[in-house]
Amino acid sequence: MVMSSSFPYVKGSMKNLDLDGDGVADTLTLQFTNYVDTGSANITLKIYVDEEEYTDKAIIKIGGRQPRALTPEMYVESDYGDVVIINIAHKGSVKAGKHKVGFKVFVDWQSFEASVEDIV
């Protein structure tokens, strides 16, 4: 689901942002586009940066909906074409360079694993 041609990562969208303005990048952000379908589901999404889990530090924003923290079995809705933005707070631990962000998605009876690599 996450990294398929129907839900592609937007190449080059991985950025390391300084959201608190202290001069140190503290949040990794990346984008995907929903080309699957319009729909909704209860999902559990786990996120890893360079194999370290950051699920409890991640926020997801789907289309024009409000950003929300990831929670187990969260209900999500998405329209075809929605841009999905994931922000991962890391307090400066993710430095400039190449990084691998991994995803484990659990939807009903199925699970999916995928990852993307890019340079920030």
Secondary structure by P-SEA (a helix, b strand, c coil): ccccccccccccccccccccccccccbbbbccccccccccccbbbbbbcccccccccbbbbcccccccccccbbbbbbccbbbbbbbbbccccccccbbbbbbbbbcccbbbbbcccccc
